[in-house]
Amino acid sequence: GLIQESSIFQSDNKFLRRLAYVESKDGNDPATYRDRYYGGIWQVDEVAFQGTKNLIAHSELTTKYAQIRSAFGFDWNSVQWTDLRKPLYSALAARLFFSNLATTIPFGIEEQAKHWNSSYRPTQTNKTIAAFVQDVKELERSQSKWLDKTRCHCFGNHFV
């Protein structure tokens, strides 16, 4: 997507895409846009969002802010938690949150589930590591079915 193409962040190994599905079914979960909660599709809690503003603890954010301004044309300093209802802002907040951690985003689904559980939802009891894995497998099955239906074959200059 746009964020990955911007080269602001290292590869996330499909984690951001998976996270949107696990957290809110890509915004289709009825609780995504509940009253007085502004975390958006990536369900970025207010405390996590505030961490994306903590330049004292995370001085490298200054560089990322400049890159965001260059790539997307707005100043992250002016973004409020209520703005995260916009998917781009919610996604950037999630990526900034994870970039503040001392660890890199792992590759495998199980490892990503553990990373999500320990850093993003450490006190959540209704979503487990197993539920994360199950959701991601569901997402990838549905994407695979879509690709099978839309795949084209090229014969010379003609697409079929």
C-alpha positions in Angstrom: 0.0 0.0 0.0 0.9 3.7 0.1 2.6 3.4 3.5 4.9 0.6 2.4 5.7 2.3 -0.9 6.6 5.5 1.0 9.7 3.7 2.4 9.3 5.5 5.8 9.2 2.1 7.6 11.0 -1.2 7.1 9.0 -4.0 5.6 6.3 -5.2 8.0 5.9 -8.6 6.5 2.2 -8.1 5.8 1.6 -7.3 9.5 -0.2 -4.0 9.0 -2.6 -5.6 6.5 -3.2 -8.6 8.9 -3.6 -6.2 11.9 -6.4 -4.3 10.2 -8.3 -7.5 9.7 -7.7 -8.9 13.2 -8.6 -5.6 14.9 -11.7 -4.6 13.0 -12.3 -6.9 10.0 -11.0 -4.0 7.8 -13.5 -1.6 9.4 -16.5 -3.9 8.9 -16.8 -4.9 12.6 -19.7 -2.8 14.0 -17.5 -1.8 17.0 -14.9 -0.2 14.8 -16.5 3.2 15.0 -18.1 3.1 18.4 -18.9 6.2 20.5 -15.9 8.1 21.9 -13.4 5.7 20.4 -11.3 7.0 17.5 -8.7 4.3 16.9 -10.0 3.6 13.4 -9.5 0.4 11.4 -6.3 -0.4 13.2 -8.0 0.2 16.6 -5.1 2.4 17.9 -5.8 3.1 21.5 -5.4 6.7 22.7 -2.4 5.8 24.9 -0.7 4.1 21.9 -1.4 7.2 19.8 0.1 9.4 22.4 3.3 7.3 22.1 3.5 8.3 18.5 3.8 11.9 19.7 6.5 11.3 22.4 9.6 12.8 20.8 11.5 12.8 24.1 11.3 9.0 24.4 11.5 8.4 20.7 13.8 11.0 19.0 13.8 9.0 15.7 10.1 10.1 15.3 11.4 13.5 14.1 12.8 11.9 10.9 9.6 9.9 10.4 7.5 13.1 10.8 9.5 14.7 8.1 9.1 11.7 5.8 5.3 11.6 6.5 5.1 15.3 5.6 7.0 14.7 2.4 5.1 11.5 1.4 1.6 12.5 2.4 1.6 16.3 2.7 0.6 16.7 6.3 2.3 17.3 9.7 1.9 14.4 12.2 2.3 16.9 15.0 -1.1 18.4 14.1 -2.9 15.0 14.0 -5.3 14.3 16.9 -6.5 10.9 18.1 -10.0 11.8 16.6 -8.3 11.9 13.2 -7.6 8.2 13.3 -11.1 7.4 12.0 -9.4 8.2 8.6 -7.8 4.9 7.5 -4.5 6.5 6.5 -4.0 8.2 9.8 -5.0 5.0 11.7 -2.5 3.0 9.7 0.3 5.5 10.2 -0.4 5.6 13.9 -0.1 1.8 14.1 3.2 1.8 12.1 4.6 4.6 14.2 3.6 2.7 17.4 5.4 -0.4 16.2 8.4 1.5 15.0 8.8 2.9 18.5 9.3 -0.6 19.9 12.9 -2.0 20.2 11.9 -5.1 18.2 11.3 -5.7 14.5 8.1 -7.1 13.2 8.5 -10.8 12.8 7.7 -12.7 9.6 5.5 -15.6 10.5 1.9 -15.5 11.5 2.4 -17.2 14.8 5.3 -14.9 15.6 3.3 -11.8 14.6 0.4 -13.0 16.8 2.7 -13.2 19.8 4.2 -9.8 18.9 0.7 -8.3 18.6 -0.4 -9.9 21.9 2.6 -8.8 23.9 2.9 -5.2 22.6 -0.4 -4.1 21.1 -3.0 -6.0 23.2 -1.2 -7.2 26.3 -4.2 -6.8 28.6 -6.9 -7.9 26.2 -8.6 -11.1 27.2 -11.2 -11.6 24.5 -8.6 -11.9 21.6 -6.0 -14.6 21.9 -2.9 -15.5 19.9 -4.9 -18.4 18.5 -7.7 -16.0 17.4 -5.2 -13.8 15.7 -3.8 -16.8 13.7 -7.3 -17.9 12.9 -8.3 -14.5 11.6 -5.2 -14.2 9.5 -5.8 -17.6 7.9 -9.4 -16.5 7.2 -8.1 -13.3 5.6 -5.6 -15.1 3.4 -8.1 -17.7 2.3 -10.5 -15.0 1.2 -7.7 -13.1 -0.6 -6.7 -16.4 -2.3 -10.3 -17.0 -3.5 -10.5 -13.4 -4.9 -7.2 -13.8 -6.7 -8.3 -17.1 -8.3 -11.4 -15.4 -9.6 -9.6 -12.3 -11.0 -6.4 -13.9 -12.4 -5.9 -13.3 -16.1 -3.8 -15.3 -18.5 -1.9 -13.5 -21.3 -1.8 -15.0 -24.7 0.3 -12.7 -27.0 -1.3 -9.3 -26.7 -4.6 -10.6 -25.5 -5.7 -11.0 -21.9 -8.2 -13.7 -21.0 
